[in-house]
Amino acid sequence: MRQRGVIGMIPGEIVSTDNGYADHVDLQKDILKIAVVERHKNTGHIGLGYIQGYGLKSGAVATSIVEQSSSAAAGVMASVSQAMELSLGT
């Protein structure tokens, strides 16, 4: 797999940190796969990366966000790649 950026979460904060790069899910280091799906303009663009500090050990989380700028994105985090494949085909 190719390396992708790791977004570091800070508990209780809206800001994040640059936690380097990863090329796989690592539950020991709390590194999970994340996808952001652009759905406002139907471009089909999917941004893939990793997130650290969420604390998920199994399963998946999905959320939808609508900003005041009228752009929308859906985010999915999974502790296993198979969950991503089932939900997004990635």
Long-range contacts (C-beta under 8 A, 24 or more apart in sequence): 4-48, 4-49, 4-50, 5-49, 5-50, 6-31, 6-49, 6-50, 6-51, 6-52, 7-34, 7-49, 7-50, 7-51, 7-52, 8-51, 8-52, 8-53, 9-51, 9-52, 9-53, 9-54, 10-53, 11-53, 19-52, 22-50, 25-50, 25-78, 25-79, 25-80, 25-81, 27-57, 27-79, 30-54, 30-55, 32-56, 32-77, 32-78, 32-79, 33-77, 33-78, 33-81, 33-84, 34-75, 34-76, 34-77, 35-75, 35-76, 35-84, 35-88, 35-90, 36-73, 36-74, 36-75, 37-73, 37-74, 37-75, 37-76, 37-88, 38-73, 39-72, 39-73, 39-74, 40-70, 40-71, 40-72, 40-73, 46-88, 46-90, 48-90, 51-77, 59-83, 60-84, 60-87, 62-87
